[in-house]
Amino acid sequence: MIGIDILEIERIKILADDENKLKKIFTENEINYFNNFKNKYEHICGFFCAKEAVKKALDCPNNLSFLDIEILHSNSKKPYVKINKKYEIKKQIKISISHSKTFATAVCLII
Ligand SMILES: CC(C)(COP(=O)(O)OP(=O)(O)OC[C@H]1O[C@@H](n2cnc3c(N)ncnc32)[C@H](O)[C@@H]1OP(=O)(O)O)[C@@H](O)C(=O)NCCC(=O)NCCS
């Protein structure tokens, strides 16, 4: 199973600048990660795409919410996904994120 998403970074700014909205989509760990960057919007947009790509790849089981999908990084900065344990997903979920000045994109593969 596969999922993909792409989004204009400009479109994420409204959400990114509203703390309440941000907290409905991103976990504390994720928000702390964004705050390490001068241009946090491209990272926020990439994470948003990653969550959308994961939803598509998983076929949105039982209304899987944005907060049920957490994007984290390995020591080499490679992104990986942690899904809320209540979904008991046994398969491996792989993601890849990329961003330019104007767009962010992400792909998710379930194997
Ligand atoms: C990792 C690398 C390929 C990213 O490419 P880039 O063109 O600079 O940036 P992109 O916009 O395409 O991608 C950025 C995203 O790459 C992902 N990424 C970072 N390190 C990664 C790694 N080691 N492996 C896979 N993905 C990685 C992250 O998700 C990052 O976005 P995020 O910080 O918002 O989560 C580049 O920084 C690089 O070559 N780093 C040094 C060598 C390295 O670690 N290579 C690993 C792959 S060969």
The ligand as a MOL file (V3000), in Angstrom:
LIG
                    3D

  0  0  0     0  0            999 V3000
M  V30 BEGIN CTAB
M  V30 COUNTS 48 50 0 0 0
M  V30 BEGIN ATOM
M  V30 1 C 19.1490 13.7230 3.8130 0
M  V30 2 C 19.2490 14.6090 2.5700 0
M  V30 3 C 19.3180 13.6860 1.3590 0
M  V30 4 C 17.9970 15.5280 2.4850 0
M  V30 5 O 17.9340 16.1410 1.2090 0
M  V30 6 P 17.7030 17.7080 0.9720 0
M  V30 7 O 17.5730 17.9060 -0.4900 0
M  V30 8 O 18.7070 18.4740 1.7390 0
M  V30 9 O 16.3220 18.0490 1.6730 0
M  V30 10 P 14.8160 17.5870 1.3240 0
M  V30 11 O 13.9590 18.7760 1.4270 0
M  V30 12 O 14.7160 16.7770 0.0700 0
M  V30 13 O 14.5010 16.5890 2.5170 0
M  V30 14 C 14.4010 17.0220 3.8240 0
M  V30 15 C 13.8530 15.8550 4.5820 0
M  V30 16 O 14.7090 14.7260 4.3850 0
M  V30 17 C 14.4780 13.8280 5.4430 0
M  V30 18 N 15.7620 13.2930 5.8620 0
M  V30 19 C 16.7310 13.9040 6.5630 0
M  V30 20 N 17.7570 13.0690 6.7760 0
M  V30 21 C 17.4280 11.8940 6.1800 0
M  V30 22 C 18.0750 10.6370 6.0590 0
M  V30 23 N 19.2760 10.4090 6.6000 0
M  V30 24 N 17.4520 9.6470 5.3870 0
M  V30 25 C 16.2210 9.8530 4.8600 0
M  V30 26 N 15.5440 11.0390 4.9500 0
M  V30 27 C 16.1620 12.0390 5.5940 0
M  V30 28 C 13.7690 14.6020 6.5680 0
M  V30 29 O 12.4510 14.1260 6.6540 0
M  V30 30 C 13.8170 16.0480 6.0820 0
M  V30 31 O 12.6800 16.8030 6.4120 0
M  V30 32 P 12.2970 17.0940 7.9520 0
M  V30 33 O 13.5450 17.4710 8.6590 0
M  V30 34 O 11.3040 18.2110 7.8540 0
M  V30 35 O 11.6760 15.8100 8.4520 0
M  V30 36 C 20.4810 15.5210 2.6330 0
M  V30 37 O 20.3540 16.3910 3.7430 0
M  V30 38 C 21.7880 14.7900 2.7560 0
M  V30 39 O 22.3230 14.3310 1.7440 0
M  V30 40 N 22.3340 14.7010 3.9800 0
M  V30 41 C 23.6520 14.1710 4.2520 0
M  V30 42 C 23.8500 12.7200 3.9270 0
M  V30 43 C 22.7900 11.8210 4.4200 0
M  V30 44 O 22.4430 11.7580 5.6060 0
M  V30 45 N 22.2550 11.0620 3.4760 0
M  V30 46 C 21.2670 10.0840 3.7400 0
M  V30 47 C 20.6230 9.6660 2.4680 0
M  V30 48 S 21.8590 9.0710 1.3000 0
M  V30 END ATOM
M  V30 BEGIN BOND
M  V30 1 1 1 2
M  V30 2 1 2 3
M  V30 3 1 2 4
M  V30 4 1 2 36
M  V30 5 1 4 5
M  V30 6 1 5 6
M  V30 7 2 6 7
M  V30 8 1 6 8
M  V30 9 1 6 9
M  V30 10 1 9 10
M  V30 11 2 10 11
M  V30 12 1 10 12
M  V30 13 1 10 13
M  V30 14 1 13 14
M  V30 15 1 14 15
M  V30 16 1 15 16
M  V30 17 1 15 30
M  V30 18 1 16 17
M  V30 19 1 17 18
M  V30 20 1 17 28
M  V30 21 1 18 19
M  V30 22 1 18 27
M  V30 23 2 19 20
M  V30 24 1 20 21
M  V30 25 1 21 22
M  V30 26 2 21 27
M  V30 27 1 22 23
M  V30 28 2 22 24
M  V30 29 1 24 25
M  V30 30 2 25 26
M  V30 31 1 26 27
M  V30 32 1 28 29
M  V30 33 1 28 30
M  V30 34 1 30 31
M  V30 35 1 31 32
M  V30 36 2 32 33
M  V30 37 1 32 34
M  V30 38 1 32 35
M  V30 39 1 36 37
M  V30 40 1 36 38
M  V30 41 2 38 39
M  V30 42 1 38 40
M  V30 43 1 40 41
M  V30 44 1 41 42
M  V30 45 1 42 43
M  V30 46 2 43 44
M  V30 47 1 43 45
M  V30 48 1 45 46
M  V30 49 1 46 47
M  V30 50 1 47 48
M  V30 END BOND
M  V30 END CTAB
M  END
